[in-house]
Amino acid sequence: MDRGIKVAFVTLEDVKDKKAWSGVLYSMSRSLEKHLNGEIHYINPADSLKNRTLLNLLALSNLGLKKGFKKHYFYKYNGWLCRNLSSYVEREIQGKDIDLIFAPASSYELAFLNTKLPIVYTSDATFRLIYCLDDKYADVLKFSLRRGNLAERSSIEKSDLLIYPSEWAAESAVNDYGADESKVHVVPLGANVEEVPPEEMVLKRRPSDSCDLLFLGVDWERKGGEIAFETLLELEKLGINATLTVCGCTPPREFVHERMRVLPFLDKNDEKQRRQLDDLYLTSDFLFLPTRSEAFGMVFCDASAFGLPVITTDVGGVSGAVEQGKNGFMLPLDADASSYAEMIAKLFLDDDMYQGLVVSSRRTFDEKLNWDSWGRRVSELIRGVVERPEG
């Protein structure tokens, strides 16, 4: 049996919180515990009273800046804070029997980290992709963008292994930050589903009497809520009896329809609400998310576990989770509501086509979009780093 790998899992978040990074940290930690056959030491620099106090003070100063000057900055990239976070990690690993540092979305903690231990850095996107190319961050102070980019570059340069869920993110690490291509690997994330439904249940899925669309997201505008609403109207024009369930946000007041219902929030940490979310996946006909920007899209993985076909946008890292014609379809960013309605109507009205998409959606989950697949591949990569001869 392979020897167990002892890992320091570094993050500012609570890995037990299923809401943190859409449950990714929780699932990553469980998968590594299962597949590494070793020990996981969880290190959260925010556990330090000094760091927690500093985080709170910086957050308050940022809030004041927003209210007073309509500007803000990424306070977690504050130089003083990043140095404190890195120092905390150094103290926590000192003297411990640790083989490797695993740092998911942890450029704050890695920026000034001084260690001889190998580092694995993983994220769903680079700083530049998220913050430097989006107009909604136009009010961010320029120095903050520079600091974020410097922290990202530092984290990438000192890492021995870089893992991204999409080619979109991996290419940015190489092209924008000069990452060594031999260190960069693409490994899709898995579905954050507590109880995966049996395959035989999933494959019984058929189009319902009405075309039930599930819009799942916390940001109505960024996730394409207006297009989703207009698509509902276009489907009606095509003579299709459609419904739209909005879950995770509350649309602006002007978006009201008798065949649209809103569930503002469901908490995965609450068993009853989690089961309610599972029921939405089971009873809807499509996960419909015409998103305007997306790093990856965990909900696409979740939908595939339920055999729920996805209709979305070919933007950002979505293609890392959605394979055209296998677990859904992606339309161009400039596609309008009528284009989405035509695609949905075509699939909904063709039983054979719809059923084939259900089958291939679940197969995509079984073969690729699950945490066992992620854990096996990442553990293999980690072993390669830990066990390689020093030269």
N, C-alpha and C positions, 0 to 999 in steps of 0.2 A: 504494500500500500504506500502511496506517496506520503512523504512526511508532511505534517501540518504546517501551514504558513501562518506566521504571527503578524497580524496587520494592525497598524494604527489607523483607524477610520476617523478622519478629521472633517468636522463640519460645524458651522455656527448654528445649525438647526437641531431640533429634537428629532432623532431618527424614529422615535416611536409615534410621532405625530403623522397620521396618514394624510394630512392636508399639506404638509411641507413638501414643496416641489411636486405637487399632485400625487404624493405618495411614493415618489421615486426613491427617496432616501430610505424609507422604511423597507421597500422591496429590495433595494440593493443590499442593505445590511443583512437581511434574511437570506438572500441568495448567496452572498459571500460566506456566511456562517455555514451554509449547507455544503457548498462545493469546495471550499478551501481546506476543509478537514483540519482546521487549526484554531487559533484564538483571535478574536477581534477585540481590540482595545478602543473604546469610543472616547474621542477627545473633542470636547466642545469648549473652545476658549471663552465663550460667553458664560461659562460656569464660574469664572473668576469675577468676584465682586467689582474689582477695579475695571475690568473690561466691560462688564454689564453697565456700570455707572457711566463709563465713557460713551458707550453705544447710546444710552438714553439721552445724555447731554447733547451729543451730535445730532440725534434725531430731532430734539427740541429746537436746536439752532437752525436746522434745515427747515423745520416748520415755520419758524419766524421769518426766515428768508423768503419762503414762498408767499406768506401773507403780506410782508412788507414791500417786497420788490418784484414779486411774480417771477422769481428765479429760484432754482434749487441746485443742489449738488448731490453726488452719490457719497453720502457721508461715511459709508463703510470702507471707502477707499482713502479716507483720511490717513496721511502718512504716519502720524503718531499711533493711531489705532492699529494700523496694519503691523507696525513694528511690535506693538504689545501682543497682538494675536500670534505672530510668529514666535515671539519669545516664550509665550505660554506653551505652545506646542513643543518647543525645544526642551523646556523643563519637564514636560509630561513624558517625553520619550527617553529622557536621559536615564541611563541605568537599567532600562527595561529591555527584556529580550524580544526585540521587534525586528522583523525581516524587511518590512516595507511600509511606506505611508500611502494610504489610499485617500485621495482628496477630491470628493465630488463638488463641483462648482465652488471651489475654495481658493480662488485667487487672492482673496483678502488675507488668508492665513499663510499662503505660500509665498507671497511677494517678497518677504524679507527672511524667509526660513533658511537657516544655515544647518545643514545636516549632510552626512555621508550616506544615509539610507536612501535606497531607490524610492522614487516618487511616481505614483500613478495619478494623473490628473484627468478627470472626466467632466464633461459638461455637454449640454445640448446645443450650445452655440458659443461663439467667441464674443468678447466684449464689443468688438467693432460691428459685428452683424446685428447685435441687439440695440446698441445705443448710438452708434455713429451713423447709421443709415436710415434712421426712422425720424420723420419730421416731428413726431410728438415729443422728442427730446431736445427740441430747438432751444428751449429755455434753460437748459443745463449749462452751468458755468463752464467755460472752456478749460480752465485748469483741472476741473473734475474729470472731464473726458480724457485729458492727457494722463492723469493719474491712473484712471481705469485701464487705459491702454498699456501703460508702463507695468502695472501689476499683472495684466494678462500676459504680456511678453515675458516678464520675469518667471511667471509660473510655467509657461510653456518651455522656456529654455532650460529650466532646472529639472524638468520632469523626464523620467526614463521611458515612460509609456503614456501616450495620449489616446484617449478613447472617446469617440463621438458616435452618436446614433445615426448620423446622416452624412452623406458625401458633401453636402452643402457646408456643414460645420467643419468637417475635416479639411476641405479645400481652403477654407479661410485660415485655419491654423498654419497651413503651409504657405499660402500666398500672402497673407497679411502679417504674419508674425514670424515667418522664416523657420517654422518647425521642420525638423528632420523627418522626411517622409517615411523612413524606416521605423520611426517611433509611433506613427499615426495609424490607428486602426478604427474601422467602422463596425460597431456592434449595436444593432437596434435594441431599444429598451423593451421591456415586457409590459403586459397588461397588469394594472393594479386592481385585480379582481380577487376578492377574498375567497369566494366560492365559485369556481369555474363550473358552469352548467354542463351536465353530461352531453356528450356529442349527439346521442340519439335524440335528446330533447331539442337541441339546436337545429338539427337537420329536418325537424318536422315543421320548421318555420315556413309559412306561406304568406303571400300578400293578404292583408286584412281587407275588410269590406271598404274601409276608407283608407286613404294613403296617409299614414301617420308619420309625420316628420318629427324628429327629436333634435332640438337645437340645444347644445350643452356647452356653456361657457360663462365665465364671470364678467367678460367685457363685451357688451352688446355691440358696440361700434367696431372694435378690432376683430371680433369674430364674424362680422358680416351680418349682423342682425337685421338691418334694413333690407338687404337682399333676400334674406330668408323670408321676411314678411311679404315682400313683393312677389316672391316665388309662390307663396300660398295663394295669392290673388291670381297669378297666372295659371296655376293649376285649376282653379275654379273656372277660368275662361275656357280651358280645354275640356271642361265637363267632368273633371275628376273631383270626387268628394274627398277633400284633403283636410288634415288637421295639423296644427303646429304646437308642439309642447316646448316651451322655453324653460330651461332649468339652469339655475346658477346666477341669474341676474334679473333685474327688473327693467323692461324696455321703457323708453320715454313714453309719455302720456299719449302721444299721437298714434302709437302703434297698438291699436285695439281691434279685435275681431272676435266674432262669436265662436269661431272655430279655433281660437288660439287660447291656450291656458298657460299660466305662469307659475312656476315653482321657484321662488327667489333663491333658495339655498337648501342643499341637502348635505348633511355632515356625515362623511364616511366613518368618522369615529363613533357615531351613534348607530347601533345595530339596526334599529327600526328604519332609520333614514337610509342606511346603506342598502337594505333590502328593497326599499322603495325605488332607489336608483337602479338596482338590478332589474326590477320589474319594468322600468322604462326601457331598458335595453332589450328585454324579452318581448315586449308588446309593440314596440315601434317597428315601422317598415324600413326606415332609413335614418342613419345619423347624418344630419344635414348641417354642415358647418362651412359656409362660404367665406372662410377666414381671410382677412386682409394681410395678416402676417402671422407666422408660426415658426417656432424653433423646431418642433417635432410633432407634438400632438398626442399626448398620452391617451386621450379619449378614443383615438382611432384604434389603438391596440385593444382597449377595453371592448369596443364594439365588436372587433373581430372575434373575441372570445365567445361572444353571444351569437356569432354568425350574422351580425347586423351590418348590411352593406353601408359603405360610407360614400357620401357625395360631398366633395370639398374642393379646395383650390390648390393648384400647383404653385405653391409659393414657399419660400424658405426651405425648411427641412422636412416638409410634409411627405415628400416622396420616400423618406426613410421609413415611414410607417404605412403608407398607402401605396400599393402596387396597382398600377392601372389595369383594370379589368379583372383583378384577382380578389381584392377585398374592398374594392370600390372604384370610383372614378374621380379624377381631378380635372377641373376645367381651368382655363387660363384666368389670370387675375382680372382681365377686362371683361370676362363673361358677365352678361346681365341676367336678370331674373327669368326672362323668357327662355334663355339657353339652359338654365338649371331646370326649369319646369319641363322642357322637352326631354331632357335626359332622364329625369325622374319618371315622367309619364311612360317613356319607352320601356324602362325596366319594370315598372309597376304593372303594366298591362300585359307583359309577356311572362307567363308563369314559368316556362322552362328557363328563360334567361335569368329571372329573379332567383329561382331555386339553385341554378348553377353558381350564381354569385354568393349565395348563402354557404354552399358547400366549400367553395374556394376561400371564402372569408375565414371560416373556421380552420381550414387547412393552413392558411397563412399564420394564424395564431399558433396552432400546434407545432408548426415547423420553425417559426421565426420569432413571433411577437410574444414570447413568454419568458419569465425570469429564469427558468431552468436553462433555456438556450443561452441567455445572456450570461448566467453564472458559469456555465461550462466553458464558454469561450473566454471570458474575462479571467477566470481562474487559470486557464491554459496560458494566457498571455502573462499573467503575474508570475507563474512558475518559471516561464522562460526568462524573466528578468531576474528573479531571485536565484535561480540555479545556474545561470550562465557563468562560465569561468571568467575571472577578472583578468583583464589584459592591460 
